[in-house]
């Protein structure tokens, strides 16, 4: 169980203008700006939940993750994870969590991956039997194989991320924090990582907190979504609920033969090519059947498809609505 209550975190950042003269002046007199990274953050996550934690750059996602990991200490508020306060009981706390930061590595750069794994085993004091069992299972599920014998510096980004995820799970953590785990990965690697995370949650009941800008990750994995902006929790609900709330606009794509049909009131032309039109509309203003009937009166329709907004468009709309 994860519970955060009224968490505040502020950073004091030095500021100066460009130029050598201002750089010299800053040696003796610096100007500082207070950045309120988290402003009264409160939420809870049940055991075994998979939660997507989304928001624009600088919203406070990584700061929240670091507080939950015990890396940062907030100015005020409480955080209880599995009965512990992360920054006060860090040694005991880290035994129950796994962390993957997409832009940072926990693997030693110049040694084979298996050497990094064995060092991690010693750091977490994992028994030999548990280590071997977890290593065999993770190697099979993530298709590590020959990668274990390869130095981290020689791995592709997708290969390294699979090894990073395995490294974070060698000690059988109850909670897994994933901060941009699929950043820069190709489509095949992303699918493999998503399938593994779903399997891990289903078979072991691991609680997963996922932060990412890739909405396909959220759509594929998260049962629940938290939206953070300017250091505040703005929305908390299932992905389906968020999508329904933003699904006021539909995309109507028609393929036709002959002259292009004209649009009517309530339609907005999104894209026009020879033999194909993409039109956005609000079904509450212009019902889909009426729109199709209008187009069919003017041209021979060969194909018609209707879709809602994409996950990326949905989140962009939420950012715009909340001005973040």
SEBASE-178901 format. One record per residue (C-alpha): residue number from 0; residue in three letters; chain; y, z, x. Coordinates in pm, whole numbers. Each point is the difference from the previous one (the first is absolute). Example, Ala and Ser with C-alpha at 12.3 -4.5 7.8 and 13.67 -1.06 7.14 Angstrom:
<nodes>
<node k="0" r="ALA" c="A" py="-450" pz="780" px="1230"/>
<node k="1" r="SER" c="A" py="344" pz="-66" px="137"/>
</nodes>
This chain:
<nodes>
<node k="0" r="UNK" c="A" py="0" pz="0" px="0"/>
<node k="1" r="UNK" c="A" py="343" pz="-101" px="132"/>
<node k="2" r="UNK" c="A" py="313" pz="164" px="-142"/>
<node k="3" r="UNK" c="A" py="358" pz="-59" px="117"/>
<node k="4" r="UNK" c="A" py="280" pz="199" px="-162"/>
<node k="5" r="UNK" c="A" py="376" pz="-54" px="58"/>
<node k="6" r="UNK" c="A" py="-38" pz="-144" px="351"/>
<node k="7" r="UNK" c="A" py="327" pz="-72" px="184"/>
<node k="8" r="UNK" c="A" py="27" pz="-166" px="341"/>
<node k="9" r="UNK" c="A" py="322" pz="-101" px="178"/>
<node k="10" r="UNK" c="A" py="44" pz="-177" px="333"/>
<node k="11" r="UNK" c="A" py="309" pz="29" px="221"/>
<node k="12" r="UNK" c="A" py="61" pz="-345" px="153"/>
<node k="13" r="UNK" c="A" py="252" pz="-81" px="273"/>
<node k="14" r="UNK" c="A" py="234" pz="-292" px="-78"/>
<node k="15" r="UNK" c="A" py="239" pz="-202" px="215"/>
<node k="16" r="UNK" c="A" py="166" pz="-342" px="6"/>
<node k="17" r="UNK" c="A" py="-101" pz="-274" px="244"/>
<node k="18" r="UNK" c="A" py="169" pz="-29" px="339"/>
<node k="19" r="UNK" c="A" py="-7" pz="161" px="345"/>
<node k="20" r="UNK" c="A" py="310" pz="210" px="-61"/>
<node k="21" r="UNK" c="A" py="-144" pz="152" px="-316"/>
<node k="22" r="UNK" c="A" py="-329" pz="63" px="179"/>
<node k="23" r="UNK" c="A" py="182" pz="202" px="270"/>
<node k="24" r="UNK" c="A" py="195" pz="189" px="-265"/>
<node k="25" r="UNK" c="A" py="-323" pz="84" px="-182"/>
<node k="26" r="UNK" c="A" py="-122" pz="182" px="313"/>
<node k="27" r="UNK" c="A" py="262" pz="267" px="-63"/>
<node k="28" r="UNK" c="A" py="59" pz="-16" px="-375"/>
<node k="29" r="UNK" c="A" py="-258" pz="-128" px="-243"/>
<node k="30" r="UNK" c="A" py="27" pz="-73" px="-367"/>
<node k="31" r="UNK" c="A" py="-295" pz="85" px="-220"/>
<node k="32" r="UNK" c="A" py="-112" pz="-106" px="-346"/>
<node k="33" r="UNK" c="A" py="-233" pz="199" px="-223"/>
<node k="34" r="UNK" c="A" py="-278" pz="-212" px="-153"/>
<node k="35" r="UNK" c="A" py="-166" pz="159" px="-304"/>
<node k="36" r="UNK" c="A" py="-347" pz="-148" px="44"/>
<node k="37" r="UNK" c="A" py="-158" pz="213" px="-276"/>
<node k="38" r="UNK" c="A" py="198" pz="157" px="-283"/>
<node k="39" r="UNK" c="A" py="-200" pz="233" px="-228"/>
<node k="40" r="UNK" c="A" py="-336" pz="-178" px="19"/>
<node k="41" r="UNK" c="A" py="-270" pz="143" px="-229"/>
<node k="42" r="UNK" c="A" py="-340" pz="-138" px="-96"/>
<node k="43" r="UNK" c="A" py="-368" pz="91" px="4"/>
<node k="44" r="UNK" c="A" py="-318" pz="-198" px="74"/>
<node k="45" r="UNK" c="A" py="-344" pz="103" px="-121"/>
<node k="46" r="UNK" c="A" py="-310" pz="-11" px="218"/>
<node k="47" r="UNK" c="A" py="-152" pz="-348" px="14"/>
<node k="48" r="UNK" c="A" py="312" pz="-182" px="-125"/>
<node k="49" r="UNK" c="A" py="127" pz="-321" px="160"/>
<node k="50" r="UNK" c="A" py="379" pz="-5" px="-17"/>
<node k="51" r="UNK" c="A" py="239" pz="-277" px="103"/>
<node k="52" r="UNK" c="A" py="328" pz="132" px="140"/>
<node k="53" r="UNK" c="A" py="252" pz="-285" px="-11"/>
<node k="54" r="UNK" c="A" py="368" pz="-54" px="65"/>
<node k="55" r="UNK" c="A" py="237" pz="-209" px="213"/>
<node k="56" r="UNK" c="A" py="55" pz="53" px="372"/>
<node k="57" r="UNK" c="A" py="171" pz="333" px="64"/>
<node k="58" r="UNK" c="A" py="-98" pz="144" px="-339"/>
<node k="59" r="UNK" c="A" py="-185" pz="298" px="156"/>
<node k="60" r="UNK" c="A" py="-365" pz="-108" px="-16"/>
<node k="61" r="UNK" c="A" py="-94" pz="57" px="364"/>
<node k="62" r="UNK" c="A" py="200" pz="325" px="9"/>
<node k="63" r="UNK" c="A" py="-205" pz="130" px="-293"/>
<node k="64" r="UNK" c="A" py="-325" pz="-100" px="170"/>
<node k="65" r="UNK" c="A" py="104" pz="173" px="323"/>
<node k="66" r="UNK" c="A" py="82" pz="320" px="-189"/>
<node k="67" r="UNK" c="A" py="-339" pz="-11" px="-173"/>
<node k="68" r="UNK" c="A" py="-164" pz="-51" px="341"/>
<node k="69" r="UNK" c="A" py="188" pz="294" px="153"/>
<node k="70" r="UNK" c="A" py="195" pz="-216" px="248"/>
<node k="71" r="UNK" c="A" py="337" pz="83" px="-159"/>
<node k="72" r="UNK" c="A" py="131" pz="324" px="-150"/>
<node k="73" r="UNK" c="A" py="229" pz="-24" px="-306"/>
<node k="74" r="UNK" c="A" py="317" pz="205" px="-36"/>
<node k="75" r="UNK" c="A" py="-119" pz="139" px="-333"/>
<node k="76" r="UNK" c="A" py="-275" pz="-36" px="-254"/>
<node k="77" r="UNK" c="A" py="-375" pz="58" px="5"/>
<node k="78" r="UNK" c="A" py="-296" pz="-220" px="81"/>
<node k="79" r="UNK" c="A" py="-354" pz="116" px="-66"/>
<node k="80" r="UNK" c="A" py="-296" pz="-218" px="101"/>
<node k="81" r="UNK" c="A" py="-350" pz="140" px="-48"/>
<node k="82" r="UNK" c="A" py="147" pz="351" px="-4"/>
<node k="83" r="UNK" c="A" py="200" pz="-39" px="323"/>
<node k="84" r="UNK" c="A" py="362" pz="-62" px="99"/>
<node k="85" r="UNK" c="A" py="-27" pz="-297" px="242"/>
<node k="86" r="UNK" c="A" py="269" pz="95" px="253"/>
<node k="87" r="UNK" c="A" py="-99" pz="368" px="7"/>
<node k="88" r="UNK" c="A" py="-378" pz="-45" px="28"/>
<node k="89" r="UNK" c="A" py="-8" pz="-332" px="178"/>
<node k="90" r="UNK" c="A" py="-314" pz="51" px="210"/>
<node k="91" r="UNK" c="A" py="-213" pz="87" px="-302"/>
<node k="92" r="UNK" c="A" py="179" pz="-256" px="-219"/>
<node k="93" r="UNK" c="A" py="-65" pz="-304" px="221"/>
<node k="94" r="UNK" c="A" py="-375" pz="64" px="-13"/>
<node k="95" r="UNK" c="A" py="12" pz="-95" px="-370"/>
<node k="96" r="UNK" c="A" py="223" pz="-308" px="20"/>
<node k="97" r="UNK" c="A" py="-13" pz="-348" px="148"/>
<node k="98" r="UNK" c="A" py="313" pz="-202" px="76"/>
<node k="99" r="UNK" c="A" py="56" pz="-369" px="72"/>
<node k="100" r="UNK" c="A" py="349" pz="-118" px="95"/>
<node k="101" r="UNK" c="A" py="0" pz="-381" px="-3"/>
<node k="102" r="UNK" c="A" py="257" pz="-25" px="278"/>
<node k="103" r="UNK" c="A" py="-144" pz="272" px="227"/>
<node k="104" r="UNK" c="A" py="-337" pz="32" px="168"/>
<node k="105" r="UNK" c="A" py="-225" pz="298" px="65"/>
<node k="106" r="UNK" c="A" py="-228" pz="-208" px="223"/>
<node k="107" r="UNK" c="A" py="35" pz="9" px="378"/>
<node k="108" r="UNK" c="A" py="125" pz="-342" px="104"/>
<node k="109" r="UNK" c="A" py="-205" pz="-80" px="311"/>
<node k="110" r="UNK" c="A" py="-338" pz="155" px="-77"/>
<node k="111" r="UNK" c="A" py="-279" pz="-118" px="-235"/>
<node k="112" r="UNK" c="A" py="42" pz="112" px="-359"/>
<node k="113" r="UNK" c="A" py="-316" pz="212" px="16"/>
<node k="114" r="UNK" c="A" py="159" pz="212" px="276"/>
<node k="115" r="UNK" c="A" py="297" pz="71" px="-230"/>
<node k="116" r="UNK" c="A" py="-242" pz="93" px="-278"/>
<node k="117" r="UNK" c="A" py="-185" pz="245" px="223"/>
<node k="118" r="UNK" c="A" py="325" pz="163" px="108"/>
<node k="119" r="UNK" c="A" py="103" pz="33" px="-366"/>
<node k="120" r="UNK" c="A" py="-341" pz="159" px="-69"/>
<node k="121" r="UNK" c="A" py="70" pz="261" px="268"/>
<node k="122" r="UNK" c="A" py="355" pz="65" px="-124"/>
<node k="123" r="UNK" c="A" py="-124" pz="69" px="-353"/>
<node k="124" r="UNK" c="A" py="-312" pz="182" px="123"/>
<node k="125" r="UNK" c="A" py="-229" pz="-220" px="-209"/>
<node k="126" r="UNK" c="A" py="-371" pz="76" px="36"/>
<node k="127" r="UNK" c="A" py="-210" pz="-269" px="167"/>
<node k="128" r="UNK" c="A" py="-211" pz="-58" px="-312"/>
<node k="129" r="UNK" c="A" py="305" pz="-40" px="-230"/>
<node k="130" r="UNK" c="A" py="175" pz="-221" px="255"/>
<node k="131" r="UNK" c="A" py="-303" pz="-232" px="31"/>
<node k="132" r="UNK" c="A" py="-46" pz="-21" px="-375"/>
<node k="133" r="UNK" c="A" py="365" pz="-79" px="-64"/>
<node k="134" r="UNK" c="A" py="17" pz="-246" px="291"/>
<node k="135" r="UNK" c="A" py="-305" pz="-192" px="-123"/>
<node k="136" r="UNK" c="A" py="132" pz="-13" px="-357"/>
<node k="137" r="UNK" c="A" py="353" pz="-103" px="100"/>
<node k="138" r="UNK" c="A" py="-127" pz="-261" px="246"/>
<node k="139" r="UNK" c="A" py="-212" pz="-159" px="-271"/>
<node k="140" r="UNK" c="A" py="264" pz="11" px="-274"/>
<node k="141" r="UNK" c="A" py="287" pz="-122" px="222"/>
<node k="142" r="UNK" c="A" py="-215" pz="-239" px="205"/>
<node k="143" r="UNK" c="A" py="103" pz="154" px="333"/>
<node k="144" r="UNK" c="A" py="-306" pz="-102" px="205"/>
<node k="145" r="UNK" c="A" py="115" pz="-146" px="331"/>
<node k="146" r="UNK" c="A" py="356" pz="123" px="-59"/>
<node k="147" r="UNK" c="A" py="-109" pz="349" px="110"/>
<node k="148" r="UNK" c="A" py="-56" pz="-131" px="353"/>
<node k="149" r="UNK" c="A" py="338" pz="-176" px="15"/>
<node k="150" r="UNK" c="A" py="327" pz="153" px="132"/>
<node k="151" r="UNK" c="A" py="257" pz="47" px="-275"/>
<node k="152" r="UNK" c="A" py="247" pz="-230" px="178"/>
<node k="153" r="UNK" c="A" py="-248" pz="-289" px="-34"/>
<node k="154" r="UNK" c="A" py="-41" pz="32" px="-377"/>
<node k="155" r="UNK" c="A" py="180" pz="-207" px="-260"/>
<node k="156" r="UNK" c="A" py="223" pz="189" px="-243"/>
<node k="157" r="UNK" c="A" py="-261" pz="-18" px="-277"/>
<node k="158" r="UNK" c="A" py="-277" pz="122" px="231"/>
<node k="159" r="UNK" c="A" py="217" pz="284" px="128"/>
<node k="160" r="UNK" c="A" py="91" pz="115" px="-350"/>
<node k="161" r="UNK" c="A" py="-368" pz="19" px="-96"/>
<node k="162" r="UNK" c="A" py="-58" pz="216" px="307"/>
<node k="163" r="UNK" c="A" py="306" pz="215" px="-82"/>
<node k="164" r="UNK" c="A" py="-135" pz="69" px="-349"/>
<node k="165" r="UNK" c="A" py="-341" pz="89" px="142"/>
<node k="166" r="UNK" c="A" py="161" pz="235" px="254"/>
<node k="167" r="UNK" c="A" py="184" pz="184" px="-277"/>
<node k="168" r="UNK" c="A" py="-326" pz="60" px="-191"/>
<node k="169" r="UNK" c="A" py="-238" pz="114" px="278"/>
<node k="170" r="UNK" c="A" py="51" pz="366" px="-94"/>
<node k="171" r="UNK" c="A" py="-63" pz="-52" px="-376"/>
<node k="172" r="UNK" c="A" py="350" pz="87" px="-129"/>
<node k="173" r="UNK" c="A" py="56" pz="92" px="-365"/>
<node k="174" r="UNK" c="A" py="334" pz="-183" px="-12"/>
<node k="175" r="UNK" c="A" py="100" pz="-334" px="154"/>
<node k="176" r="UNK" c="A" py="365" pz="-97" px="54"/>
<node k="177" r="UNK" c="A" py="56" pz="-373" px="50"/>
<node k="178" r="UNK" c="A" py="348" pz="-109" px="108"/>
<node k="179" r="UNK" c="A" py="18" pz="-383" px="-5"/>
<node k="180" r="UNK" c="A" py="-371" pz="-42" px="89"/>
<node k="181" r="UNK" c="A" py="-9" pz="-377" px="-60"/>
<node k="182" r="UNK" c="A" py="330" pz="-95" px="165"/>
<node k="183" r="UNK" c="A" py="-37" pz="-333" px="180"/>
<node k="184" r="UNK" c="A" py="-365" pz="-50" px="-98"/>
<node k="185" r="UNK" c="A" py="-142" pz="-335" px="-109"/>
<node k="186" r="UNK" c="A" py="-146" pz="-46" px="-350"/>
<node k="187" r="UNK" c="A" py="-361" pz="57" px="107"/>
<node k="188" r="UNK" c="A" py="83" pz="324" px="185"/>
<node k="189" r="UNK" c="A" py="207" pz="129" px="-294"/>
<node k="190" r="UNK" c="A" py="-284" pz="-56" px="-243"/>
<node k="191" r="UNK" c="A" py="-246" pz="174" px="234"/>
<node k="192" r="UNK" c="A" py="227" pz="304" px="38"/>
<node k="193" r="UNK" c="A" py="62" pz="22" px="-376"/>
<node k="194" r="UNK" c="A" py="-371" pz="-18" px="-81"/>
<node k="195" r="UNK" c="A" py="-76" pz="270" px="254"/>
<node k="196" r="UNK" c="A" py="266" pz="237" px="-137"/>
<node k="197" r="UNK" c="A" py="-130" pz="-45" px="-356"/>
<node k="198" r="UNK" c="A" py="-356" pz="65" px="114"/>
<node k="199" r="UNK" c="A" py="109" pz="310" px="195"/>
<node k="200" r="UNK" c="A" py="175" pz="143" px="-304"/>
<node k="201" r="UNK" c="A" py="-286" pz="-79" px="-238"/>
<node k="202" r="UNK" c="A" py="-283" pz="135" px="219"/>
<node k="203" r="UNK" c="A" py="168" pz="296" px="173"/>
<node k="204" r="UNK" c="A" py="277" pz="94" px="-243"/>
<node k="205" r="UNK" c="A" py="260" pz="-28" px="277"/>
<node k="206" r="UNK" c="A" py="359" pz="46" px="-119"/>
<node k="207" r="UNK" c="A" py="211" pz="-297" px="113"/>
<node k="208" r="UNK" c="A" py="381" pz="-16" px="28"/>
<node k="209" r="UNK" c="A" py="109" pz="-357" px="75"/>
<node k="210" r="UNK" c="A" py="348" pz="-118" px="97"/>
<node k="211" r="UNK" c="A" py="54" pz="-374" px="33"/>
<node k="212" r="UNK" c="A" py="234" pz="-288" px="-80"/>
<node k="213" r="UNK" c="A" py="-298" pz="-219" px="-87"/>
<node k="214" r="UNK" c="A" py="-29" pz="30" px="-377"/>
<node k="215" r="UNK" c="A" py="-344" pz="-163" px="7"/>
<node k="216" r="UNK" c="A" py="-121" pz="310" px="186"/>
<node k="217" r="UNK" c="A" py="147" pz="220" px="-274"/>
<node k="218" r="UNK" c="A" py="-141" pz="-217" px="-280"/>
<node k="219" r="UNK" c="A" py="-348" pz="-5" px="159"/>
<node k="220" r="UNK" c="A" py="-22" pz="369" px="94"/>
<node k="221" r="UNK" c="A" py="244" pz="232" px="-174"/>
<node k="222" r="UNK" c="A" py="-89" pz="165" px="-331"/>
<node k="223" r="UNK" c="A" py="345" pz="159" px="-7"/>
<node k="224" r="UNK" c="A" py="337" pz="-102" px="145"/>
<node k="225" r="UNK" c="A" py="293" pz="213" px="118"/>
<node k="226" r="UNK" c="A" py="333" pz="-179" px="49"/>
<node k="227" r="UNK" c="A" py="243" pz="163" px="242"/>
<node k="228" r="UNK" c="A" py="359" pz="-109" px="59"/>
<node k="229" r="UNK" c="A" py="286" pz="165" px="188"/>
<node k="230" r="UNK" c="A" py="-220" pz="303" px="61"/>
<node k="231" r="UNK" c="A" py="-86" pz="60" px="-368"/>
<node k="232" r="UNK" c="A" py="-310" pz="-65" px="-211"/>
<node k="233" r="UNK" c="A" py="112" pz="-253" px="-260"/>
<node k="234" r="UNK" c="A" py="-325" pz="-89" px="-177"/>
<node k="235" r="UNK" c="A" py="-350" pz="144" px="-27"/>
<node k="236" r="UNK" c="A" py="-269" pz="-186" px="-195"/>
<node k="237" r="UNK" c="A" py="-298" pz="-232" px="13"/>
<node k="238" r="UNK" c="A" py="46" pz="-351" px="135"/>
<node k="239" r="UNK" c="A" py="-84" pz="-141" px="-344"/>
<node k="240" r="UNK" c="A" py="271" pz="214" px="-163"/>
<node k="241" r="UNK" c="A" py="259" pz="-113" px="252"/>
<node k="242" r="UNK" c="A" py="-101" pz="-362" px="-46"/>
<node k="243" r="UNK" c="A" py="17" pz="23" px="-381"/>
<node k="244" r="UNK" c="A" py="346" pz="154" px="23"/>
<node k="245" r="UNK" c="A" py="121" pz="-295" px="206"/>
<node k="246" r="UNK" c="A" py="-192" pz="-270" px="-181"/>
<node k="247" r="UNK" c="A" py="283" pz="-114" px="-224"/>
<node k="248" r="UNK" c="A" py="12" pz="-341" px="173"/>
<node k="249" r="UNK" c="A" py="-278" pz="-259" px="-9"/>
<node k="250" r="UNK" c="A" py="-48" pz="-311" px="210"/>
<node k="251" r="UNK" c="A" py="-102" pz="-312" px="-194"/>
<node k="252" r="UNK" c="A" py="-127" pz="-290" px="212"/>
<node k="253" r="UNK" c="A" py="-70" pz="-334" px="-165"/>
<node k="254" r="UNK" c="A" py="-133" pz="-326" px="138"/>
<node k="255" r="UNK" c="A" py="94" pz="-309" px="-201"/>
<node k="256" r="UNK" c="A" py="-24" pz="-379" px="-12"/>
<node k="257" r="UNK" c="A" py="304" pz="-220" px="-42"/>
<node k="258" r="UNK" c="A" py="360" pz="117" px="-31"/>
<node k="259" r="UNK" c="A" py="82" pz="362" px="70"/>
<node k="260" r="UNK" c="A" py="41" pz="214" px="-314"/>
<node k="261" r="UNK" c="A" py="332" pz="173" px="-50"/>
<node k="262" r="UNK" c="A" py="34" pz="378" px="-12"/>
<node k="263" r="UNK" c="A" py="156" pz="193" px="-286"/>
<node k="264" r="UNK" c="A" py="187" pz="328" px="-47"/>
<node k="265" r="UNK" c="A" py="-197" pz="292" px="139"/>
<node k="266" r="UNK" c="A" py="-151" pz="-204" px="284"/>
<node k="267" r="UNK" c="A" py="110" pz="0" px="365"/>
<node k="268" r="UNK" c="A" py="-116" pz="-278" px="229"/>
<node k="269" r="UNK" c="A" py="-154" pz="157" px="312"/>
<node k="270" r="UNK" c="A" py="-143" pz="-313" px="163"/>
<node k="271" r="UNK" c="A" py="-15" pz="-371" px="-84"/>
<node k="272" r="UNK" c="A" py="-217" pz="-263" px="163"/>
<node k="273" r="UNK" c="A" py="-128" pz="-335" px="-120"/>
<node k="274" r="UNK" c="A" py="-261" pz="75" px="-264"/>
<node k="275" r="UNK" c="A" py="45" pz="378" px="19"/>
<node k="276" r="UNK" c="A" py="247" pz="261" px="-128"/>
<node k="277" r="UNK" c="A" py="13" pz="375" px="63"/>
<node k="278" r="UNK" c="A" py="199" pz="192" px="-261"/>
<node k="279" r="UNK" c="A" py="80" pz="371" px="-35"/>
<node k="280" r="UNK" c="A" py="57" pz="155" px="-340"/>
<node k="281" r="UNK" c="A" py="8" pz="330" px="-187"/>
<node k="282" r="UNK" c="A" py="-274" pz="0" px="-269"/>
<node k="283" r="UNK" c="A" py="200" pz="244" px="-212"/>
<node k="284" r="UNK" c="A" py="276" pz="-263" px="-25"/>
<node k="285" r="UNK" c="A" py="-212" pz="-316" px="-1"/>
<node k="286" r="UNK" c="A" py="-372" pz="45" px="-78"/>
<node k="287" r="UNK" c="A" py="-239" pz="-186" px="230"/>
<node k="288" r="UNK" c="A" py="-158" pz="-214" px="-283"/>
<node k="289" r="UNK" c="A" py="347" pz="-112" px="-111"/>
<node k="290" r="UNK" c="A" py="92" pz="-96" px="357"/>
<node k="291" r="UNK" c="A" py="-319" pz="-202" px="44"/>
<node k="292" r="UNK" c="A" py="49" pz="-170" px="-337"/>
<node k="293" r="UNK" c="A" py="355" pz="-99" px="98"/>
<node k="294" r="UNK" c="A" py="-120" pz="-158" px="325"/>
<node k="295" r="UNK" c="A" py="-296" pz="-172" px="-168"/>
<node k="296" r="UNK" c="A" py="235" pz="-174" px="-246"/>
<node k="297" r="UNK" c="A" py="178" pz="-169" px="289"/>
<node k="298" r="UNK" c="A" py="-278" pz="-90" px="243"/>
<node k="299" r="UNK" c="A" py="-375" pz="-33" px="31"/>
<node k="300" r="UNK" c="A" py="-113" pz="329" px="154"/>
<node k="301" r="UNK" c="A" py="-298" pz="-19" px="237"/>
<node k="302" r="UNK" c="A" py="-26" pz="366" px="96"/>
<node k="303" r="UNK" c="A" py="172" pz="327" px="-94"/>
<node k="304" r="UNK" c="A" py="-18" pz="338" px="176"/>
<node k="305" r="UNK" c="A" py="176" pz="329" px="-75"/>
<node k="306" r="UNK" c="A" py="30" pz="288" px="246"/>
<node k="307" r="UNK" c="A" py="199" pz="318" px="44"/>
<node k="308" r="UNK" c="A" py="215" pz="85" px="298"/>
<node k="309" r="UNK" c="A" py="-174" pz="62" px="331"/>
<node k="310" r="UNK" c="A" py="-34" pz="346" px="153"/>
<node k="311" r="UNK" c="A" py="270" pz="-86" px="255"/>
<node k="312" r="UNK" c="A" py="238" pz="-117" px="-276"/>
<node k="313" r="UNK" c="A" py="-74" pz="315" px="-199"/>
<node k="314" r="UNK" c="A" py="87" pz="228" px="291"/>
<node k="315" r="UNK" c="A" py="310" pz="-206" px="84"/>
<node k="316" r="UNK" c="A" py="110" pz="44" px="-363"/>
<node k="317" r="UNK" c="A" py="-53" pz="377" px="26"/>
<node k="318" r="UNK" c="A" py="205" pz="13" px="323"/>
<node k="319" r="UNK" c="A" py="277" pz="-191" px="-174"/>
<node k="320" r="UNK" c="A" py="-15" pz="221" px="-310"/>
<node k="321" r="UNK" c="A" py="30" pz="317" px="204"/>
<node k="322" r="UNK" c="A" py="247" pz="-155" px="248"/>
<node k="323" r="UNK" c="A" py="-207" pz="83" px="309"/>
</nodes>
